[in-house]
Amino acid sequence: MTTPRPIAALLRAPVFGPVARAVLTTPYWFAGLYKLTHWPDALGEAAHFGLRPAGLVVAATIAVQLGGSVLLIAGRLSWLAAGALGVFTALATLIAHPYWTVADPAERFHAMNTFLEHIGLIGGFMVAAALVEKERAA
């Protein structure tokens, strides 16, 4: 089955890629802006997970979340942006969502779903980087 013309036109529109990448990175640029404007809360979150030195961890997190998002949305150094966001997501997921340690079955199921959603985001970054690279090659 071929793609309906209006859908194909939408997918080929120059603005579609950047908008799709902005949607994909929403949790990251939003969290980066929140951490930037709520520094004490961000430090508390880092301390909660035992991440030290908290200030350096938070600064690096903001840099990856905002820098990676901006680069990926703009389609610049997308391989680096997607890689940084992907590695950050993998590490943060392992630290913040260790579902295998949750005793209650219902809570474990919820935690596992969150973990798997984050893995899906990593796949989204991979696809986004590949599509930007394909657009550049065309």
C-alpha positions in Angstrom: 0.0 0.0 0.0 1.3 3.4 -0.9 1.4 6.3 1.5 -1.6 8.6 1.0 -0.6 11.8 -0.8 -1.4 14.2 2.1 0.6 12.1 4.5 3.5 11.8 2.1 3.5 15.5 1.6 3.5 16.1 5.3 6.4 13.7 5.8 8.4 15.4 3.1 7.7 19.0 4.4 10.9 20.7 5.4 9.5 21.6 8.8 8.4 18.0 9.6 11.8 16.7 10.7 12.7 19.6 13.1 9.2 19.5 14.6 9.4 15.7 15.1 12.8 16.0 16.7 11.5 18.8 19.0 8.7 16.5 20.1 11.1 13.6 20.6 13.4 15.8 22.8 10.6 17.5 24.8 11.3 15.6 28.0 15.0 16.6 27.8 14.8 20.3 26.9 11.9 20.8 29.4 13.9 19.0 32.2 17.0 21.0 31.3 15.2 24.3 31.5 13.5 23.2 34.7 16.9 22.2 36.3 18.4 25.5 35.1 15.6 27.6 36.7 15.2 25.4 39.8 18.8 24.7 40.7 18.2 23.7 44.4 15.6 21.1 43.3 18.1 19.8 40.7 20.8 19.5 43.4 18.3 17.7 45.6 17.5 15.2 42.9 21.2 14.5 42.3 21.7 14.0 46.0 18.7 11.7 46.2 20.3 9.3 43.7 23.7 9.6 45.4 25.3 11.5 42.5 28.3 13.5 43.5 29.5 16.2 43.2 25.9 17.2 42.7 26.7 20.6 41.2 28.9 19.1 38.5 26.4 16.3 37.8 23.6 18.8 37.4 25.6 21.1 35.2 26.6 18.2 33.0 23.0 17.0 32.9 21.7 20.4 31.8 24.4 20.7 29.1 23.5 17.3 27.7 19.8 17.8 27.9 19.7 21.3 26.4 22.7 21.1 24.1 21.7 17.7 22.8 18.2 18.8 22.2 19.1 22.0 20.4 21.6 20.2 18.2 19.2 17.4 17.3 16.3 19.7 16.6 18.6 21.8 14.4 19.9 18.7 12.6 23.5 19.7 13.5 26.0 17.1 14.7 22.9 14.9 15.1 25.0 11.8 15.6 26.7 13.4 18.6 23.5 14.9 20.0 21.5 11.6 19.6 24.5 9.7 21.1 24.8 12.0 24.1 21.1 11.9 24.8 21.0 8.2 24.3 23.9 7.5 26.6 22.5 9.9 29.2 19.1 8.2 28.9 20.7 4.7 29.4 22.6 5.8 32.5 19.7 7.8 34.0 17.3 4.8 33.3 19.6 2.4 35.1 20.0 4.7 38.0 16.5 6.0 38.4 14.4 3.0 37.2 15.9 -0.3 38.5 12.6 -2.2 38.2 14.3 -5.5 39.0 14.7 -4.2 42.6 11.1 -3.4 43.2 9.3 -6.0 45.4 5.7 -5.2 44.8 4.6 -6.8 41.5 2.3 -4.0 40.4 4.9 -1.4 41.2 7.6 -3.5 39.4 5.4 -3.7 36.3 5.0 0.1 36.3 8.7 0.6 36.9 9.5 -1.8 34.1 7.2 0.0 31.7 8.9 3.3 32.5 12.3 1.6 32.0 11.2 0.2 28.6 9.8 3.6 27.5 13.2 5.1 28.1 14.8 2.4 26.0 12.2 3.3 23.3 13.5 6.9 23.5 17.0 5.7 22.8 15.7 4.0 19.7 14.0 7.3 18.7 17.3 9.1 19.0 18.9 6.4 16.8 16.2 6.8 14.1 16.4 10.6 14.3 20.1 10.6 13.8 19.8 8.2 10.9 17.1 10.3 9.2 19.1 13.5 9.5 22.1 11.8 8.0 19.9 10.4 5.2 18.6 14.0 4.5 22.1 15.3 4.4 23.2 12.6 1.9 20.2 13.3 -0.4 
